[in-house]
Amino acid sequence: MLATGCSLADPLTLQQVEQIALTEEPGLISQQWQSKSMIEQGIADGQHMDPRLQLGVLNLPTDTFDMNQEPVTQLLISYQQQFPPGDTRFLKQQKAQKQADLIDAKLSNRSLTIVRDVRQTYLEILYLEQAKSSIIKNKRLFAQLVEIVQSLFSVGRNNQQDLIRAQLELSRLDDRLTKIEQQINTQRSRLSRWIGTENSLKPFDPELPYMPEVNLETDFDSLSQQFLNHPQVQEVDRQLELTRKDIQLVNESLKPGWGLTVSYGYREDAPNGTERADFVSAVVAIDLPLFTANRQDKKRLSKEYEYQSLKSKRSEVIRQLVSELQQEITNEQLLQQRLQLYSKLLLPQAKQQTQASMLAYQSDKGRFADVMRAYIDDLNANLDEHRIAVDIRQSKAKILYYVSGLQSGSGNQ
């Protein structure tokens, strides 16, 4: 399915790709239906059990099958209703609602994960496309360099080794282009998982997208508080609530359930016309939970142990999220430092080295190996600078996942 308002020629922005993924990803749609299913199941679990109606004939004589021959013959109508112990119905209804809440928490985490992964993949494709363009541009420069070497070789100003080296580096660029094309296809195939094959093959906006800045206190306590509403923690909280409901249900099973049966027995008049009285019966049946040691008690212990396990898991999840976020914040800061180094020093120096080595070679004061090294260093420096710029945005995408994208400032890289 194509993005709304986009033709085949329109480049997709990151925002459009995210929107497509969040509205069309099959896993999200599946979990949305699961949540609705649990809500309806909760309504059903809160209702009384269906009653049972019995119709029958009692004590019918087999010699004549005559209803009024014997005084004990009855036409019986019976109504039965079972009642679960304690507040079992209400607790089951609450449990189903908690299960729906758990699915919603998983749905929120899946949405955040998809946005993060879509951003990572989209940015990776932009880097590879930019790398491809840079190499194609440098391939033209290398082709011109081969022509210069051929011209100098024809007049005897250099040796054949320089010409072979120039042609070799040109072939290596072709190999790099092939590898990059392979990587682009791999990343677009990965992206198709979330937005479909047709959308994944569309061109993307070549400009690196804006990623919001996030201002956070980086100490453990502050970040721990930040993560209390994160879907990963909310998942564990919902599981804790579900386990509490299971414990309550086990406790309710220690109470007796009961059932009521009301019967009406109709009798025909006697053969001599004497009227016979009809019968009414009422029976109450009560469960007797007497042998609970190896069933209800053990089940309750099992759920209590599970509850304690989930409490420890909650602490583990918070610690893991805090650790990963702190690591990503540090990573993003170091990447910013590297980008400044490339912008202020490495890129200008690489460009100067390229120009100086070419001038020296053309004036017979330099070696061709230095020229080739300078051109390759300049290409690699430009690719590295673009790689770092993309890595910064990918790091920000991870940070936004951890803080759920709730805090954002301004500014762009």
Long-range contacts (C-beta under 8 A, 24 or more apart in sequence): 1-196, 1-198, 1-199, 2-198, 2-199, 2-202, 3-199, 3-202, 6-202, 8-202, 9-203, 10-202, 11-202, 11-203, 11-204, 11-205, 11-206, 12-199, 12-202, 12-203, 12-204, 12-205, 13-204, 13-205, 13-209, 14-118, 14-119, 14-122, 14-123, 14-204, 14-205, 14-209, 15-209, 17-118, 17-122, 17-191, 17-195, 17-199, 17-204, 18-115, 18-118, 18-119, 20-194, 20-195, 20-196, 20-199, 21-114, 21-115, 21-118, 21-194, 21-195, 22-111, 22-114, 22-115, 24-194, 24-195, 24-196, 25-114, 25-194, 25-195, 27-110, 28-107, 28-110, 28-111, 28-114, 31-103, 31-106, 31-107, 31-110, 32-107, 34-103, 35-100, 35-103, 35-104, 35-107, 38-96, 38-97, 38-99, 38-100, 38-103, 39-96, 39-97, 39-100, 41-96, 41-99, 42-92, 42-93, 42-94, 42-95, 42-96, 42-97, 42-99, 42-100, 43-93, 43-96, 45-89, 45-92, 45-93, 45-95, 45-96, 46-89, 46-90, 46-92, 46-93, 47-89, 48-81, 48-83, 48-89, 49-81, 49-82, 49-83, 49-84, 51-79, 51-80, 51-81, 52-79, 52-80, 52-81, 53-77, 53-78, 53-79, 53-80, 54-78, 54-79, 54-80, 54-263, 58-265, 67-268, 68-267, 68-268, 68-269, 68-270, 68-271, 69-271, 71-267, 71-270, 71-276, 73-267, 73-268, 74-265, 74-266, 74-267, 74-279, 75-265, 75-266, 75-267, 76-263, 76-264, 76-265, 76-266, 77-263, 77-264, 77-265, 77-266, 78-261, 78-262, 78-263, 78-264, 79-261, 79-262, 79-263, 80-259, 80-260, 80-261, 81-259, 81-260, 81-261, 82-257, 82-258, 82-259, 83-257, 83-258, 83-259, 83-260, 84-252, 84-257, 85-252, 85-253, 85-254, 85-255, 85-256, 85-257, 85-287, 85-289, 86-252, 86-255, 87-248, 87-252, 88-249, 88-252, 88-253, 88-257, 91-245, 91-248, 91-249, 91-252, 92-249, 94-245, 95-242, 95-245, 95-246, 95-249, 98-238, 98-241, 98-242, 98-245, 99-242, 101-238, 101-241, 102-235, 102-238, 102-239, 102-242, 105-231, 105-234, 105-235, 105-237, 105-238, 106-231, 106-235, 108-231, 108-234, 109-231, 109-232, 109-234, 109-235, 112-231, 112-401, 112-404, 112-405, 113-401, 114-194, 115-397, 115-400, 115-401, 115-405, 116-397, 116-398, 116-400, 116-401, 117-194, 118-191, 118-194, 118-195, 119-211, 119-393, 119-394, 119-397, 120-394, 120-397, 120-398, 121-187, 121-190, 121-191, 122-191, 122-204, 122-209, 123-208, 123-209, 123-390, 123-393, 123-394, 123-397, 124-187, 124-390, 124-394, 125-184, 125-187, 125-188, 125-191, 125-204, 126-204, 126-206, 126-208, 126-390, 127-386, 127-387, 127-390, 128-180, 128-183, 128-184, 128-187, 129-184, 129-204, 129-206, 130-206, 130-386, 131-180, 131-383, 131-386, 131-387, 132-177, 132-180, 132-181, 132-184, 134-379, 134-382, 134-383, 134-386, 135-173, 135-176, 135-177, 135-180, 135-379, 136-177, 138-173, 138-375, 138-379, 139-170, 139-173, 139-174, 139-177, 141-375, 142-166, 142-169, 142-170, 142-173, 142-375, 143-170, 145-371, 145-375, 146-170, 148-362, 149-368, 157-364, 158-368, 162-368, 165-368, 165-369, 165-372, 166-368, 166-372, 169-372, 169-375, 169-376, 208-389, 208-390, 208-393, 208-413, 209-393, 210-412, 211-393, 211-396, 211-397, 211-400, 211-412, 211-413, 212-396, 212-400, 212-405, 212-408, 212-409, 212-410, 213-396, 213-408, 213-409, 213-410, 213-411, 214-396, 214-399, 214-400, 214-403, 214-407, 214-408, 214-409, 215-407, 215-409, 216-325, 216-329, 216-403, 216-407, 218-326, 218-329, 220-322, 223-321, 223-322, 223-325, 223-326, 224-318, 224-322, 226-403, 227-318, 227-321, 227-322, 227-402, 228-318, 229-404, 230-321, 230-402, 230-403, 230-404, 231-404, 232-317, 232-321, 233-314, 233-317, 233-318, 233-321, 236-310, 236-313, 236-314, 236-317, 237-314, 239-310, 240-307, 240-310, 240-311, 240-314, 243-303, 243-306, 243-307, 243-310, 244-307, 246-303, 246-306, 247-300, 247-303, 247-304, 247-307, 250-296, 250-299, 250-300, 250-303, 251-300, 253-289, 253-296, 254-289, 254-292, 254-296, 255-289, 256-286, 256-287, 256-288, 256-289, 257-286, 257-287, 258-284, 258-285, 258-286, 258-287, 259-284, 259-285, 260-284, 260-285, 261-285, 321-402, 324-402, 325-399, 325-402, 325-403, 328-395, 328-398, 328-399, 328-402, 329-399, 331-395, 332-392, 332-395, 332-396, 332-399, 335-388, 335-391, 335-392, 335-395, 336-392, 336-413, 338-388, 339-385, 339-388, 339-389, 339-392, 339-413, 342-381, 342-384, 342-385, 342-388, 343-385, 346-381, 346-384, 346-385, 347-381, 347-382, 347-385, 350-374, 350-377, 350-378, 350-381, 350-382, 351-378, 353-377, 353-378, 354-378, 389-413
